[in-house]
Amino acid sequence: MVRITEAQAKKLGINLWRKSASGEKKPTKAKGRSRAKRCEYNFEPVEFTVRLDHDPKPKERPRTVVDRDILHSCFLAARGNVGAFMDMVNKKISRTYTPKATLDYERLVADHAKIAMAGKAMFYCPVETSLIFVLKGEDDIWPTSRLDGDADNLEKSVLDALNGIVFEDDKLVVKSFREKRCGAEPCVHIRIAPAKP
């Protein structure tokens, strides 16, 4: 497979618009601000439920830590030269990572999304989302404990998991509905549909 840039394609006279599985023309990525037309898009909604052994997980903040291996290699490479050691350490002493619990949860949601999207085209148009987070508890109470997670962080973890599977990027989400409730079994109900004008 040969990849060319948009500029190279233009020089060669190649049309970069291609048809999606739904038959609509799909624009390629362009430089600058490109916005979608406010119209009806021909995609069927996608709906699925992720059943969980535990409550839905909110998106955790990335962690930044001192990388001990890098610190050790800088120390050895500096060979006693404090100035060289400090220069090396200042450039690359830390690393940032996403906590494992968040990665595992997003991977679980992504796996369910892949199954739901089997044989379907990914959304490239503006979408509206409906996310219902069911946390374990009696259905006559609201999940408002600090341990239940913020609704926006619960939503963020799911939308990040759907990136590149259900839609090209979560920047395409123009309307969203989210709800936290309690129920007998923890789960997340997910519905993605083209945004209505």
N, C-alpha and C positions, 0 to 999 in steps of 0.2 A: 504494500500500500504506500503510495506517495502522497505526502501532505504538502500543500502549498499555501501561501498566505493569500489573504483577500486581494492584496495589491498585485501579486503574481497572477492570480486568476483573472483579474480585470485586464491586465496586459495581454493575456492569452485569449481574451474574449469569452471566458467561461462564465455562464450564468450560475451564481451561487445559490439561487433559490431552488429548493428541492421539495418534493411532495412528501408529506408525512403519510402514515398508514391510514389516517382519516381522509386523505385526499386533498388536504389544504396545503397551500404553499407555506413553507417554513423559512423565515429569514435566518441567515447565518449571523453569527455575532458580528456586530459592527462597532467601530470606534465611536466614542462619544455617547451621548444620551439617546438611546432608542427606546421609544415607548410604543406600547401596543394599542391598536385601534379598539375603541369601545364598541363592540359589536357582538353578535352571537357567534360562538365557536362550536364546531361540530365534533365534540368529544362526549363520550358517555361518562357519567360520574363513576367513580371508583369508591367502593365502600367495603370495609372489612373491620374485624375486631381482633385485637391482640389480647388473648387471655393470659393472665399473669399469676405467678405464685406469690407475688408480693405487690404492694402498692406501686402505681406508676412513679417513675423517678423524674424529679426535676433536673434540668440541665445544671451540672455543677460547673463552677468557674474553673478555667484552666489553672494548673499549679505550676509555679516556677521554682526550681530548686537548684542548688549548687550541684553540678555534675562532678562527682568525686573522681570518676575515671579521667575526665578532662583535666581536673586539677592535678592529678597524679602524673599524667603525661606531660603537662606543662612543667612541673617540677623537675622531672627527669630530663626534659629537653633543654631547660635553662642551665643545667650543669653548674649550679651554684651562683649564677649571675642573677642577682635580685632584680635588676632593671629589666632583663629579658623575661624573667618569670612574670613580673608585673604586667609587661606589655602583652604577653600571651594570655594571662588570666583576664585582663580587662576586655579582651576581644570575645572570649568564649567560655566563661566560667559557668554559665547557667543554661538550663534547658527547660522548656515549657512542655507540659504534657496534659492530656485530658484524663481525669481519674478513671480507673478501670470500671467502676460501677456504671458510670455514664456510658462508656464505650460498649459494655456488655448489653445494656438496655437498648441503646440505639441500634446495635447489631440485631437484636431480637425483633425490634420494630421493622428494621430494613428487610429482614428475612420474610416476614409476613407480607410486606409490601411487594416484594418480588413475586411471591405466589399470587397475590391479588392482581398484579399487572401482567401476568403471563399472557402473551399473545396480544397485548394492548399497547397502543402508542403512548409514549410519555407525553404529559402535558407540556406544551411550550407557550400556551396562552395564559392570560391572567386567570387565576383560580380563586375560588372561595373554599374555605375549609370549615369543617365542623368536627370538633374534637370533644368527646365526652370522656372524662377521666373518672372511673369508678374506683373508689378507695374502700377497703374493707371496713364495714361498720353498719350500724343500723340505718335503714333508709329514711328515718325520720329526723336525722341530724345532719348538719352541714360539716364538711371536712375543713375546719378553720384552724386546726392546731398548727403550730410552728413546724411540726414534724410532717405535716401533710404536703408541704411545698407550695410555692407561689404558682398561681395559674399560668403566668407568663413564662416561667421557667419550665413548667410541665409541657407547655405548648412548644417551646423552643427545642426541647430534646426530641420531640416527635418530628417536627418540621425538618430538623437537621438530618434525621434518619431517612426521611423521604427524598432528600436531595439526590438528584441523579437517578432516581428510580421511578417515582410517581410524577415529578416535575423536574425541569432542568435545574431550577434554583428556587429557594424559598422567597426570593425577591418577587416572584410571580404571584404571591399571595396578596390579593388586594382587599379581600373581605374575609373575616374570620369570626367564628363563633366557638367559644370554649366554655365548658362547664365542669365543675368539680362536684361530685356527689358521692354519697356512701351507698354501698350495696353489699350483697352476700359474697360476691366474687370479684376481686380486683381485675380490671381490664381497661382497655382504651378502645372506644368506638371511633373510627376514622372515616370521614367522608370527604372526598375531594371532587369538585365539579368545576366546569368552566364558569367564570364569573358572569353573572347576568348584567347586561348594561343598565 
